[in-house]
Amino acid sequence: MSEAVAEARVIPIRGGGRERAADTRNGSGRPGPVPVTSAPPDPSVWEQKITEAMAFVRRRLTGEYEVDEFGFDPDLTDNLLMTPLRPLYEKYFRVEATGLSNVPAEGGALIVANHSGTMFPMDSLMTGVAVHDHHPGNRHLRMLGADLVFNVPVLGALARKAGHTLACNPDAERLLRRGELVGVWPEGFKGIGKPFRDRYKLQRFGRGGFVSAALRTGAPIVPCSIVGAEEIYPMLGDLRPLARLLGLPYFPLTPTFPWLGPLGLVPLPSKWYIEFGEPIRTDGFDQHAAEDPMLVFNLTDQIRETIQQTLYRLLTQRRNVFLG
């Protein structure tokens, strides 16, 4: 009777620049799984990051950067201001953006979205990250904000540096004629300050000033629907006397604020969805279309209804507020 001999197979494994032999025989004499070794971090990635950081510092010290007439500093925005927003977008809110192909790759366009947030307008910031980091054109979203934003020390200056300006028709038209991508949230404080029971119910869209700006410049209007921002600070009440004393549009009471102090300012990690709808063209109207109140009203109502119906659809598809 011949004796069966189990032999070890030797397989060369490459990793970390070296070769070694692995015995793939397990206890039964049959080949076992090959051990997998994790590759060490690529030093070239860190070298590139350090080089880029040093180049950024050099540009700031030597003044080799441009600022436009609105105060927009794209170099500072790309390398500093957007840096803390990306982890929020990718890891904390886990934003899923769809329909980005509906956003023009170039030329003036107006993005119109629903508004919420209670404490901070995080929805506008996350929309800006979606357009800049995930759109093929890597476009900057020039947002139109309320006067209050630009009256706050430091915050107002940073908003200008990031390319934002007052929500007024002259500024909106100037940006659109220059071929910029402009973002507007027509609900204003009525949207971000509404109670939690009214979440995802669109408030009034003002008088349609954004539609007039688009008609005068022939810029397309892209409806944008955002789900997830309503849950980051659920507003349960409003201390109006205190709000009037502080000169604020409202003073929110949430499950964590002001009860937990500064910790109450930490947003809840809801799951977000941002959908960009098909653009509504305005270049087919005559030059006096912006002066027609009925046309402006109808277009405003059409955009509002489009966003509202998209919100309802996204909400029916969402299984869980925090898990998506």
N, C-alpha and C positions, 0 to 999 in steps of 0.2 A: 504494500500500500504506500503510495507516495504521500509525502507530507506537504500540505498546502502552506505556502509561505506568503504572508501579506507584506507587500513592499510599500514603502512610502514613496509617494510621488512628490517630486521637488519642482515647484513652480517659481520662476523668478518674479518677484514683486517689485515694481518700481514706485518709489515715493520718496520725496525729500532729496532727490538727486542720488540715491543709493539703491543698490540691488541687494536683496536678501532672499534666502530660501525659506519656504514655508512648508511644513508637513501638513498636508491636507487630509491625512488619514485620521478618522475618529476611532472611538473605542471598538467599533465593530469591524474595523478593517476597511470600511468604505470611505471614499473621499468625503471630507467635511468642507465646510465653508471657508473661503479664503479670508483671513483677517483684513480689515480695511483700516488704513491709517489716514488720519486727517492731515491735509496739507497745511503747512505753516502759512501764516499771513504773508501776502505778497508785499514785500517792502516797497515796491515801486508805487503802490497806491498811496502809501503814507508820504512818500517823497513828493508825489504829484500834489497832494493836498498842502504840504508845507510850502512848496514852490508857489502855488496859487495864492496862499495866504500872504506870503512875503511880497508877491507882486501887487496884491491889493493894498497892503500897507504902504508900499512905495508910491502907488498912484495917489493915495490920500495925502501923503506928505508932500508930494511934488505938484499936486493940483492937476494931474493928467486925467481928468474925468469931466464929463459934460453934465450940465444942468439946464433943462429947458425953461421956458418962460413961466411955467406953472410951479417950478421948483423941483420937478421930477429928476431924481438922481438914479438912473438905472444901474450904475455900478454898485452903489450902496445897497440898493434894493435886492439885486441878485446875490450879492455876497454876504450880506449881513441881515437885512430885515426879513427876508423870506426863510432864513435858516431855521429859526425856532418854530416856524409854521409847518414845515415839512413833516416832522415826527407826529404832530397832531393830526395831520391829514392822513398819513400812511399807517400809523400804529395805534393812535388813540381813538380817532373817529372812524378809521378804516373806510375812508370815503370811496365809493364806487361812482365814477363819472361816466355817463354814457351820452352819446349824441354829439361828441366833440367835433365830429366831421361837419356838423351844421354851423359851426363857428367859422366865419371866413378866415382864410389863411393870411389875407392882407386886405388893406383898405378899411375905411371907417365902418363900424357896425355897433349896434346898441344891444346889450344884453339886459333884459328886464326879468327880475326874479322876485319871488316872495321873500318876506323879511321876518326874522324872529331872532331870539337870542337873549332877551331880557337884560342880562348884565353887560354883555359885550356882543357886538355884531359879528360873531364868528362865521356866520354863513357867507358874508361878503368876502372875508379873508380866505376861507376854504375854496370859494369859487375862483378867486384870484390864483391860488395854487394850482387848481385843476387846469386852468387855461394856460398858465405859464409852463408848468412841468409836464403836462400830459397832452397838450395840443401840439401837432406837428410843427406849427409855426412858433411855438414857445412865446406867445404874445403876452404883453403886459396888459392887465385890466385896469383902466383908469376909472376909478370909482367916483361917483358923485355923492357927497356926504352932506349932512346937516350942518348948520352954522355952529352948533354946540361942539361938534367934533374939533373944529379948527380953533375954537376959543379956549380949549383945555391946554394948559402949558405942557410942553414936551410932546403930548399926543398930537396936537395940531401940526407941529413942525415935522414929526415923523410921517404923518399922513401926507403932507406936501412932498416930502422926500420920496415917498412911495408912489407918487404920481397922481394922488387924488386931489379933488378940488370941490368947490361948493356946488350944491345941486341947484344950478340955475341955468336957464336956457342959453345965455351967451357963452358960458364956458363949455357947455355940452356941444354946442354947434361948432365952436372953434376946434375942439378936439376931434369931432367927427370929420370936419373938413380937412384936417391934417392926416386923416387915415388911421386914427387911433381906435382901439377897441374900448368902448365906454360901458360901464356897468351902472345900473340904476335900480334902486329898491323903492318903488313908488309908495309902498305902505308907510314908510317912514317910521316915526315913533309909535304910530298906531299899531304897526306890525310887531315890532320887537317888544312892546310893552303890553300886549294883550294877555289876558288871563289864560291859564292853562286849559280851562274848559273850552276856550275858543281856538285851540290849536288847529292849524292847517285850514282855518276859515279865513279867506283873504279879506282884508279890510279895504276900504275905499282907496282907489288908485289916484287920488288927487284930481286935478283938472286936465290931465293928459299932456302936461308940458313936454314930457319925453317924446311923445308921438309927434308933436309939433317940431321938435328939434330934428327928428329923423326925417320928417317930410321936407323940411327946408334944405336938408343936406343930401337927401336921396339915399340915406344909409339904411340897410336892412335891420329889422328888429328880430332878435333871437329870444323867444320865451325860455325861461329857465326855472325849473321846479326843484326845490330843495327839501328833502325829508330827513329828519334827524335833529335839526337844530332846535326844534321846539322843546325837546326833552332835556337839553343840557342844563337849563335852569328853570324848572317848572314854576311859573309865577302863580302863587296861591292867593296873594293879596297885594294891596297897594296903600302905603301910608301917605295919602295925599297931603295932609298938613305939613308933614316933614319934607315932602317933595317940593312944595311951594316955598318953604323956608330956605331950602338949599338951591332953589332955582332950577330944579330938575323936572323933566316931564312926568316922572313917576318915581316912587321909591319902592322897589319890589320886596316882597316877602316870599321866600322859597323854602323848601324843606331844610336847607342848610344855611341860608343867609337871612338875617344877620346872626343867627343862633350860634354858629361855629366860628364867628369872627372871620379872619382872613381865609381860613379853610373853606368857608362857605362860597368863596369866589372860584373854587376849583369846579370846572364843569363836569357833569356826569358823562361817562364814556358811551354815549349812544352811537348806534350804527347809522351812517349817513349814506344817502343816495342823492346825486345831482344829475339831472337830465336836461340836456340842451335840446330844445325842440326845433322844428323846421323854421327857417327864417321867413319873416314876412317882408316882402319887398315893398319899398316906398318910392322907387325911382320911376314908376310908371304914372305917378300923379303929376298934375301940372304945378307950376310954380306958386300958385295961389292956394294950393290945397291946405296948407297949414293954417290959413285964415278961415277955413270952413269948420265951424264948431261941431256940426253934426258928423262930419267925416272923422274929426279927431275923437269925438265921443265913441263912435262905432268901432274904430280901430283899438281904442283903449279898452273897451268892453270885450272885444274879441281876444285881445292878448290876456286880459285878466281871466276870462273863461277858459282859455287854453291852459294856463298855468293851474287853475283850480281843478280841472278835470284830470290833468296829469298827476297832481298831488293825490287825488282820490285813488287813481290807478296804482301809484307807487305804494300807497298805504295798504291796499288790499294784497299786494305782493309781499309785504314785509311780514315775517313770521314773529319776530320778537324785536322790541325796542332796542335792546342792547346787543343782541346776537345777530340781528339781521334776518 
